Amino acid sequence: MPAIAPRKAYRVGRSKTGLGLFATMPIKKGTRIIRYYGPILDSRIPAHDAIENKYLFELNNRWTIDGSVRKNLARYINHSCRPNAESDVRPRERKVFIRAIKNIEPGDEINYDYGTDYFKAYLKPIGCKCPSCEAKRKKQRAEARAERAKVKARAERKAQKASPKAATAKKKKLNGKHFAGKVGRAKA
């Protein structure tokens, strides 16, 4: 049986994406951190299908956990494309546990991958805000800026080569004054 983290091993705190769950003490890989808690909904009951919130955790085709209750601290665990925890779904017991897949240090945010269905429905329209996706977008923006600068420099060089008059006009410019032709001495 895996180790179970004590209640004081985590806390709810401010995250880049809103509220998140953070480790307050070291959590070893394989440790069961917290249980995803809430009423069990049966998909055969039409009223349960009408419930719309972001805290629904599907156990299987029939059973879903409504994790929107305040007592469920696991609902504060945010999504990450490179998580440090995962969900341990037990449909026969109708339970879900969040388990560490890496060693988690105090102060680290606990996160897991929400899955493709949730990602497509809720995260993709606004863009994933996990650290790995933010770093990827930052790198893409830097590459795009560098490419635009390269294209601009290439266009400026091409423009200089295409117009020799512009190049000679620049040569004639001296000390902030522009000379249109030869400068002669006035005869006295």
BELDASUL-V286297 format. One record per residue. N is the residue number from 1. RES is the residue in one small letter. PSI is psi in degrees with one decimal (none if undefined). OMEGA is omega in radians with two decimals (NA if undefined). BURIAL is b if it has 24 or more other ideal C-beta (glycine too) atoms within 12 Angstrom, else e. Layout:
n=[N | N]
res=[RES | RES]
psi=[PSI | PSI]
omega=[OMEGA | OMEGA]
burial=[BURIAL | BURIAL]
//
This chain:
n=[1 | 2 | 3 | 4 | 5 | 6 | 7 | 8 | 9 | 10 | 11 | 12 | 13 | 14 | 15 | 16 | 17 | 18 | 19 | 20 | 21 | 22 | 23 | 24 | 25 | 26 | 27 | 28 | 29 | 30 | 31 | 32 | 33 | 34 | 35 | 36 | 37 | 38 | 39 | 40 | 41 | 42 | 43 | 44 | 45 | 46 | 47 | 48 | 49 | 50 | 51 | 52 | 53 | 54 | 55 | 56 | 57 | 58 | 59 | 60 | 61 | 62 | 63 | 64 | 65 | 66 | 67 | 68 | 69 | 70 | 71 | 72 | 73 | 74 | 75 | 76 | 77 | 78 | 79 | 80 | 81 | 82 | 83 | 84 | 85 | 86 | 87 | 88 | 89 | 90 | 91 | 92 | 93 | 94 | 95 | 96 | 97 | 98 | 99 | 100 | 101 | 102 | 103 | 104 | 105 | 106 | 107 | 108 | 109 | 110 | 111 | 112 | 113 | 114 | 115 | 116 | 117 | 118 | 119 | 120 | 121 | 122 | 123 | 124 | 125 | 126 | 127 | 128 | 129 | 130 | 131 | 132 | 133 | 134 | 135 | 136 | 137 | 138 | 139 | 140 | 141 | 142 | 143 | 144 | 145 | 146 | 147 | 148 | 149 | 150 | 151 | 152 | 153 | 154 | 155 | 156 | 157 | 158 | 159 | 160 | 161 | 162 | 163 | 164 | 165 | 166 | 167 | 168 | 169 | 170 | 171 | 172 | 173 | 174 | 175 | 176 | 177 | 178 | 179 | 180 | 181 | 182 | 183 | 184 | 185 | 186 | 187 | 188]
res=[m | p | a | i | a | p | r | k | a | y | r | v | g | r | s | k | t | g | l | g | l | f | a | t | m | p | i | k | k | g | t | r | i | i | r | y | y | g | p | i | l | d | s | r | i | p | a | h | d | a | i | e | n | k | y | l | f | e | l | n | n | r | w | t | i | d | g | s | v | r | k | n | l | a | r | y | i | n | h | s | c | r | p | n | a | e | s | d | v | r | p | r | e | r | k | v | f | i | r | a | i | k | n | i | e | p | g | d | e | i | n | y | d | y | g | t | d | y | f | k | a | y | l | k | p | i | g | c | k | c | p | s | c | e | a | k | r | k | k | q | r | a | e | a | r | a | e | r | a | k | v | k | a | r | a | e | r | k | a | q | k | a | s | p | k | a | a | t | a | k | k | k | k | l | n | g | k | h | f | a | g | k | v | g | r | a | k | a]
psi=[133.5 | 155.8 | 149.4 | 128.4 | 140.3 | 158.8 | -31.4 | 7.7 | -7.7 | 161.3 | 155.5 | 134.5 | 173.3 | 132.1 | 171.2 | -25.1 | 14.0 | -122.1 | 150.4 | 171.9 | 126.8 | 145.6 | 138.3 | -11.5 | 163.4 | 136.2 | 121.6 | 152.3 | 134.7 | -9.0 | 136.1 | 116.1 | -53.8 | 156.3 | 135.7 | 115.7 | 147.4 | 172.3 | 145.2 | 127.5 | 141.1 | 122.8 | -12.7 | -15.8 | 117.0 | -35.5 | -32.7 | -30.3 | -25.6 | -13.5 | 126.0 | 107.3 | 167.1 | 0.4 | 19.1 | 126.9 | 111.2 | 120.8 | -45.6 | -165.6 | -25.4 | -43.2 | 139.8 | 141.8 | 128.8 | 98.2 | 17.7 | -5.5 | 144.2 | -29.0 | -20.9 | 93.1 | -19.1 | -19.3 | -17.2 | -5.4 | 123.9 | 164.8 | 147.5 | 141.0 | -19.6 | 77.2 | 165.7 | 3.6 | 168.3 | 162.2 | 134.7 | 95.3 | 129.9 | 84.9 | -33.1 | -37.2 | -10.6 | 47.8 | 153.3 | 130.1 | 146.7 | 124.6 | 141.0 | 132.8 | -2.9 | 162.2 | 131.4 | 126.4 | 157.1 | 135.1 | -18.3 | 142.8 | 135.4 | 129.9 | 157.8 | 165.6 | 123.2 | -16.2 | 163.9 | -38.4 | -49.1 | -43.1 | -48.1 | -38.9 | -40.8 | -38.3 | -38.7 | -42.1 | -33.6 | -12.3 | 134.1 | 134.3 | 17.1 | 157.4 | -37.9 | -39.3 | -37.8 | -43.4 | -40.0 | -43.9 | -39.0 | -42.4 | -41.8 | -40.0 | -40.6 | -41.9 | -38.9 | -41.3 | -44.2 | -40.0 | -42.8 | -40.2 | -39.1 | -44.6 | -41.7 | -44.9 | -40.6 | -41.4 | -37.7 | -42.2 | -41.3 | -40.1 | -37.3 | -40.2 | -34.0 | -30.3 | 94.9 | -27.3 | -37.7 | -36.7 | -41.4 | -33.2 | -35.3 | -35.5 | -32.6 | -13.2 | 127.7 | 129.3 | 37.5 | -1.6 | 147.2 | 125.2 | 124.7 | -27.2 | -152.9 | 145.3 | 118.1 | 164.8 | 143.2 | 136.6 | 138.4 | none]
omega=[-3.11 | 3.09 | 3.13 | -3.13 | 3.08 | -3.12 | -3.11 | -3.12 | -3.09 | 3.11 | 3.06 | -3.13 | -3.12 | -3.12 | 3.09 | -3.10 | -3.12 | 3.05 | 3.13 | 3.10 | -3.06 | 3.09 | 3.08 | 3.07 | -3.13 | 3.09 | -3.09 | 3.07 | 3.13 | -3.14 | 3.04 | -3.01 | -3.02 | 3.08 | 3.03 | -2.92 | 3.03 | 3.12 | 3.12 | -3.14 | 3.12 | -3.09 | 3.10 | 3.13 | -3.07 | -3.14 | 3.14 | 3.10 | -3.10 | -3.11 | 3.13 | 2.95 | -3.06 | -3.05 | 3.11 | 3.13 | -3.07 | 3.10 | 3.07 | -3.10 | -3.06 | -2.99 | 3.11 | 3.06 | 3.04 | -3.06 | -3.08 | -3.14 | -3.09 | -3.11 | -3.10 | 3.13 | 3.13 | 3.13 | 3.12 | 3.11 | -3.08 | 3.11 | 2.97 | 3.09 | 3.05 | -2.99 | 3.03 | 3.11 | 3.09 | 3.11 | 3.08 | -3.05 | 3.11 | -3.05 | 3.13 | 3.11 | -3.07 | -3.13 | 3.03 | 3.06 | 3.04 | -3.02 | 3.14 | 3.06 | 3.05 | 2.99 | -3.09 | -3.11 | 3.08 | -3.11 | 3.12 | 3.06 | 3.09 | -3.13 | 3.07 | -3.13 | -3.09 | -3.13 | -3.02 | -3.12 | 3.13 | -3.12 | -3.12 | -3.07 | -2.98 | -3.00 | -3.08 | 3.13 | -3.13 | -3.11 | 3.14 | -3.10 | 3.12 | -3.08 | -3.11 | 3.11 | 3.09 | 3.12 | 3.13 | 3.11 | 3.12 | 3.12 | 3.12 | 3.11 | 3.13 | 3.12 | 3.12 | 3.10 | -3.14 | 3.12 | 3.10 | 3.12 | 3.12 | 3.14 | 3.13 | 3.13 | 3.12 | 3.13 | 3.11 | 3.10 | -3.14 | 3.13 | 3.12 | 3.13 | -3.08 | -3.10 | 3.13 | 3.12 | 3.13 | 3.14 | 3.13 | 3.11 | 3.11 | -3.13 | -3.10 | -3.13 | -3.07 | 3.09 | 3.09 | 3.12 | -3.12 | -3.14 | -3.06 | -3.11 | 3.14 | 3.12 | -3.12 | 3.08 | 3.09 | 3.11 | -3.09 | NA]
burial=[e | e | e | e | b | e | e | e | b | b | e | e | e | e | b | e | b | e | e | b | b | b | b | e | e | e | b | e | e | e | b | b | b | b | b | b | b | b | e | b | b | e | e | e | e | e | e | e | e | e | e | e | e | e | b | b | b | b | b | e | e | e | b | b | b | b | b | e | e | e | e | b | b | b | b | b | b | b | b | b | b | e | b | b | b | b | b | b | b | e | e | e | e | b | e | b | b | b | b | b | b | b | e | b | e | e | e | b | b | b | b | b | b | b | e | e | e | e | e | e | e | e | b | e | e | e | e | b | b | b | b | e | b | e | e | e | e | e | e | e | e | e | e | e | e | e | e | e | e | e | e | e | e | e | e | e | e | e | e | e | e | e | e | e | e | e | e | e | e | e | e | e | e | e | e | e | e | e | e | e | e | e | e | e | e | e | e | e]
//
